[in-house]
Amino acid sequence: MTKEENEKRLANLKAIVSNMPNKPGSYQFYDAQGTIIYVGKAKSLKNRVSSYFHKEVDRFKTKVLVSKIMNITYTVVNTEEDALLLENNLIKKYKPKYNILLKDGKTYPSICITKEYLPRIFSTRTINKKWGTYYGPYSHIGTMNSILDLINKLYKPRRCYFPITKDSVTQGKHTTCLEYHIKNCDAPCIGKQSYEEYNENITQAREILKGNTRKLSAEIFKRMQKLAEELRFEEAEVLKQRYLLLENFCSKSEVVSHTINNVEVFSITDDDNTAYINYMHVTNGSINQAFTFEFKKKLNENAEEIMQIGILQIREKLESTSNEIILPFDIDLALENITITVPIRGDKKTLLDLSIMNGKQYRFDRLKQAEKLNPEQKSVRLMKEIQNALKLPKLPYQIEMFDNSNISGSDAVAACVVFKKMKPSKKDYRKYIIKTVVGPDDYASMKEVVRRRYSRMIEEQQPLPDLIITDGGQGQMSVVREVVEDELHLNIPIAGLAKNDRHRTNELLYGFPPIVIGMKTNSELFHLLTSMQDEVHRFAITFHRDKRSKHALHSELDDIKGIGPKTKEMLLKTFKTVKRIKQADLEELIKVVGKVKGEIIKEHFNNIEN
């Protein structure tokens, strides 16, 4: 690989990293042959993956790994623990060259309830469904041990490994062991605890492992209160700890649950030209495949049509054998021996939500990447969003905003800012000193400025704006319309940004009479409009501050013809104040500034007094 090719490769990889989200997940590195050579996990995908491309990376093996990377993909999950579980699944599936492969002894443990006559409950890293029912796996060992401890204390399942049967119990082949004497077991092996009672306890233990803890929590809480009333505080404290543990218990991760096996999840998100189908394959409750495929629209196909062809193509490409498909909506797709599920709640709905999140994230990343390569694309997209929201006849290429600024009517000014292609065009900004309005009248000031602005543009035959946005609600929109439409007979759309009681912008108004345009206040477009509003505020206030400062610094010495800045400086340095300069006699003035200037100053103040 030449130096130029390597630089191009690194630039492409860094572009991928720059668009990655700051969310937990798993990432995969691919070599030139498209083989996964490394799988990693991260609390923040963007921060972790970008660290591989820092100049200060000095580990030889890391440098070798980075030199082999030709492509990067990733899967977003909700928590760091889920990222760890997903990483484990992918490493076991693909066995990447640069990963340490977790052996069976290092895999995540589950809790097993055996299928014996008197079932046992224990943790294991070996899954064999012939032996019993498995719950988990658990990525946090402490949580699993706490649940086992809770079950052991509440229900005392046997801990021995004897092959106990109904006949062996009936024939008295067993004797009590130490666990019975230290009260860890109620000895069902010798009949001291009935078979029915023991299995009822096992049934309740299953409910804990399934996460159905509400009823059990209520029972423990009731017992705890009763013990407290009987002043048995130590025993009540033990139950309190169990109660708190149950309340905070989360039975299983959304990424891994042995209740879901060999299932595929599809979700779709699209825009005008492209559809993105996210695919996840779930085996034994674990995600072991996750991809997002792009489909270019040819004839403006809808989501159902794209999903139909997409499922067929993806299943054929991946040689799928799953007999259940989870979808966000029902489609007309007849596949032999295939069940289509549209979940409303539960584990399958959680997996579907995760697929939808990954699809949206992939689309967002692709959009950001395209907009970085072509900034004009973002501007056009935002202009289209405004055009669609306001139903404008054409794209709002040029947008103008106005704002007034004064203090009790003094030093009244106004400003106009211009945005072209959604970006500030500062050379077109204009400042206005209010000339015809007396006192603090914002509506009259706005009328004057708008009239002056567009009368001049008409006179000079300058291109008029495609949209005017007022900094205010119906009142400001109304006075601008009176000038633009009624006086100047111009057809320019007028919108307004209205504030709530807390003086925060929360609505976009448009139309006559104005109506609220449905737009989320946390959307990219609304943030851009409020940033325009902040810009016109800044420009108007800066102009007003400068004008007020000049007025505040004005001195009587400024009105004396023939007296320049240096002379004023000499006078103030000697006499300190204008009042003392007025009181000084001619000889004192001549000593400081000379005869000619001294006479000019003295004559000026004498004329004022007279």
ZALUMZA-858202 format. One record per residue (C-alpha): residue in one letter; x, y, z. Coordinates in steps of 0.05 Angstrom, whole numbers, plus 5000, padded with zeros to 4 digits. Layout:
# residues N
AXYZ ...
END
This chain:
# residues 610
M500050005000 T502950674979 K503251275026 E497651614987 E493250994992 N494450925066 E492751655078 K486351575039 R484650945080 L485851305146 A481751905123 N475951445106 L476251095173 K476651745212 A470551995174 I466751375197 V469051485269 S467152225268 N459952015255 M459451485309 P454851625368 N456851735440 K452851135461 P454650445488 G455449875438 S459949385402 Y464549555343 Q467749105291 F474049215249 Y474548895180 D480648745137 A481448805061 Q477848135050 G471748365091 T473447905150 I472248135221 I479148195253 Y477148515319 V470848605360 G470649105418 K465849415467 A465250135490 K461350565538 S462051115485 L463150835415 K465851485386 N470951605442 R473350885444 V474250775370 S477451455358 S482851275409 Y485650765359 F487351325311 H490951795359 K498151965341 E500451805412 V498351065406 D505050705416 R503249975428 F506149565371 K500349065368 T495349635366 K499049965308 V499049295271 L491549225282 V490249935258 S494449815196 K489849235176 I483149595185 M479449745121 N472449835147 I468649935214 T461549755234 Y458149795301 T451749625338 V448550085389 V445549805454 N442550135515 T447549965570 E454949815580 E453149125606 D449248975542 A455349195501 L459548695540 L454648135527 L454148305453 E461748325447 N462147635479 N457047345429 L460547645369 I467447405390 K464946695400 K461546715332 Y466947025288 K473346855328 P477047495305 K484547455296 Y486348015344 N481347835400 I482547405461 L477346865453 L473246745515 K473146005533 D467045645560 G469645725631 K469546485622 T462746555591 Y457146885629 P453546445681 S446146285683 I441646015738 C439045315727 I432944975758 T433644235745 K428243755722 E429443275780 Y424142995828 L426643515879 P429444065834 R435944405852 I437545145838 F444745335823 S449045755777 T452545455716 R456445665654 T454145045615 I447545075579 N444144405567 K436544465565 K435843715576 W437943825648 G433244385666 T430745095654 Y435845665650 Y435046395669 G440046925649 P445646945632 Y447847475682 S453247965663 H453748205735 I455947625779 G454148005843 T446948075821 M446347335805 N449447125872 S444647595909 I438647285874 L441146585891 D442346785962 L435347075966 I432246435938 N436346005986 K434146406046 L426846456026 Y425645756000 K431645326021 P432244885959 R436644275970 R444144375956 C446243645954 Y447843265891 F444442605910 P439942295856 I433642345898 T427342005871 K420341875898 D422141155912 S428541325948 V424841805994 T419241296007 Q424240746022 G428241196070 K434841136034 H437041836056 T439142146121 T439542866144 C445943246128 L449443866156 E445144336113 Y438944116151 H442244216219 I444644916202 K437545076177 N439445156103 C434844586082 D428244306108 A430143586090 P424943386038 C429442776026 I426942466090 G419842736087 K420643306138 Q418243776082 S412743526037 Y413743445962 E407943925948 E410844475993 Y417844395964 N415444465892 E410945055910 N417245395935 I420745225869 T414845525831 Q415546175870 A423046175858 R421646135783 E417246755789 I423147125820 L427646925763 K422347135713 G421847815746 N414847725774 T416748005842 R410948475858 K406747975896 L412747685932 S415148385951 A408248535981 E408447906022 I415448036048 F413648756065 K407548516104 R411848016143 M417048546156 Q411849016186 K409048466229 L416048306256 A417249036270 E410649076309 E412948486350 L419548866364 R423548326327 F427848856293 E433748416273 E429347926235 A425448506205 E432048816180 V433748166143 L427048186108 K427948916093 Q434348756055 R430848216016 Y425148686000 L429849225975 L433548705933 L427048475901 E424849195886 N431349335850 F431748675815 C431948645739 S431047935718 K434847955652 S438148385601 E434548585538 V440348325497 V440547625526 S434747195548 H434146455536 T426646525525 I427646785454 N431046305405 N432746335331 V428746955317 E429947515266 V428248245278 F427148735220 S425649485225 I425550035173 T426850775171 D426951185107 D427351865074 D425752125004 N430951724966 T433451165011 A430650635059 Y434750315115 I432849625140 N436049415205 Y436748665215 M438248285280 H438747535290 V437347275360 T439646585381 N438146345452 G436247055468 S442947345446 I444147805387 N449547485345 Q448347875280 A446448595269 F446748965203 T443449565169 F442149505094 E440850085047 F435550054993 K435350604940 K428250794922 K426750744847 L419250874842 N417751204909 E416150524941 N412850535009 A415550215072 E411449575065 E413749454993 I421049565012 M420449115073 Q417448555032 I423248534981 G428248705035 I426548105079 L427047625020 Q433747894997 I436847935067 R434547235086 E437446955021 K443947335030 L444947095102 E442246395089 S437146475144 T433845875178 S429646255229 N422246075233 E419946715268 I420547435244 I419248045288 L416748665250 P414249365270 F408049275227 D404348715192 I405848585118 D403048145064 L408747645061 A407246895055 L413446485075 E412845745088 N413445545161 I414946275181 T411246635236 I410847395233 T410147735300 V408448475312 P409748545387 I406249065430 R409948935496 G414948465528 D421848215510 K420448195435 K417948905435 T424349105471 L428548775417 L424449115362 D425549795396 L433049655397 S432849485322 I429050135307 M434150535347 N439950225308 G436550365241 K435251095259 Q442351175284 Y445250885220 R440951355177 F443051945220 D450451755213 R449851695138 L446352365133 K451752705175 Q457252385134 A454052615069 E452953315096 K460253365117 L462453185047 N457353655016 P455254225064 E450354475012 Q446153855023 K444754035095 S442654745076 V437954485023 R435053975071 L433554505124 M430554985072 K426054415049 E423954295121 I421855025129 Q418455015061 N414454395079 A412754645149 L410255325125 K407855075056 L411855615022 P411555684945 K419155624939 L425355474980 P426956035031 Y433856185003 Q434056875035 I431156985105 E431057645141 M429757805215 F428858465252 D429658685324 N429059355362 S433259585421 N432360195467 I432160405540 S425660765555 G425761025483 S432661345487 D437961165435 A432860755398 V435860315344 A433959705302 A437559165264 C436358705206 V440258055196 V440257655132 F441156905124 K442556595056 K442355835049 M441055815125 K447756155139 P448856875163 S450757355107 K454057895149 K455658345091 D448058435083 Y446758605157 R443959305167 K443459795226 Y438060315234 I437460925280 I430061045294 K428361745267 T420861845268 V418661505333 V418661865400 G418661435463 P418860675472 D414160455416 D416659785389 Y411059705338 A412060395308 S419560285307 M418659625271 K414159955219 E419360495206 V425060015197 V421259525153 R418760095110 R425760385102 R428759705088 Y424159475032 S422760155001 R430160214989 M430759504963 I425159644914 E428360294892 E435159964882 Q431959344851 Q435258874900 P432658154908 L427258134961 P427457595017 D423656935010 L421556965083 I421157485138 I421357225211 T419457715266 D422057675336 G415257645369 G408257385363 Q402057625329 G403158365344 Q409858415309 M407457985251 S401458445243 V405359105239 V410358795190 R404558555146 E401459255147 V407759535116 V409758965070 E402958785041 D398459385053 E403359965039 L408659664993 H404159134961 L409458594967 N408057854971 I413257615022 P411457055072 I411757285144 A412956825204 G414056965278 L417756655337 A413456725400 K415756665472 N412356355532 D411256645601 R418456505619 H420856915559 R423256285523 T421856185450 N417155595444 E412755695382 L413455845308 L407456235280 Y405256305208 G399156505167 F393757025172 P391056995224 P397356675253 I397055945275 V402155525312 I406355085267 G407454385296 M414854335307 K418754005364 T422754515404 N428554035408 S428953925333 E434854135291 L430654635251 F427654965313 H434655035343 L436955375279 L431155865280 T432456055352 S439856145336 M437756635281 Q433556985334 D439657015381 E443757305324 V439057885310 H438658025385 R446258045390 F446958505330 A441558995354 I443959015426 T451259115405 F449259695360 H445060005416 R450659915467 D455660255421 K451060835408 R449360915482 S456760885500 K458461445452 H452761865480 A455061735552 L462161925536 H460062575502 S462963195537 E461763955531 L468864005506 D466663615444 D462264205424 I468164705422 K470564805350 G478064795343 I479264365404 G481763665388 P482763025429 K489763195452 T487663885477 K481863585514 E486463075545 M491263615569 L485564025599 L482463445636 K489263215661 T490663905691 F483764125715 K480663425726 T473463635710 V469664055659 K466864475716 R473864695737 I475564855664 K469565315662 Q471765665727 A478965755705 D481166455684 L484466595617 E491566605643 E490765895672 L488065645606 I493665975566 K498965635610 V496064945591 V493865015518 G496765665492 K493866355478 V489566195416 K486165575444 G485565875513 E481666475484 I477166005443 I475465595505 K474166205549 E469866535496 H465765895486 F463965835559 N462566585566 N457566555508 I453965965541 E453266345606 N450666955571 
END
